[in-house]
Amino acid sequence: MTTSPSHRLHELGLTLPPVPAPAAAYVPAVRTGGYVWTAGQLPFVDGALPVTGKVGDGDGLVPPGVAYEQARVAVLNALAAVAEQAGSIDRVARVVKLIGFVASDPSFTGQPAVINGASELVGQVFGPAGLHARTAVGVAVLPMDAPVEVELVVELT
């Protein structure tokens, strides 16, 4: 018996949050043909960023382990946007691409490990259908001083 993505999410003790309101002139996700493309999703929890700043090792920086957890939150927000367009995350046939941005201290080079937070959660929720192409890049700053931002492209059934 195959377990659905929504059931796996429940088994992980997670629920999809309400879709965060856009911070500017865009929509959270667009469905075109059999695909949903999300806008960049920040790690909002109840409308606020629980952590802000640059990621790196040292005083005043967001530790990589904390940023990893924030990437998990951001991808949950992206999945919520997908579900809103598709009707359910159970309609996702395949996660095609995950794009992750990490607001990085100039000396920080661990962006792939931070974005693993999002990639690993997608894998736990979707199993083999969650294997995806990925980009993980460091940037100087993200909106509202967020430490991470995540986008998804998914194919629907």
Secondary structure, 3 states (H helix, E strand, C coil): CCCCHHHHHHHCCCCCCCCCCCCCCCCCEEEECCEEEECCECCCECCECCCCCCECCCCCCECHHHHHHHHHHHHHHHHHHHHHHHCCHHHEEEEEEEEEEEEECCCCCCHHHHHHHHHHHHHHHHHHHHCCEEEEEEECCCHHHCCEEEEEEEEEC
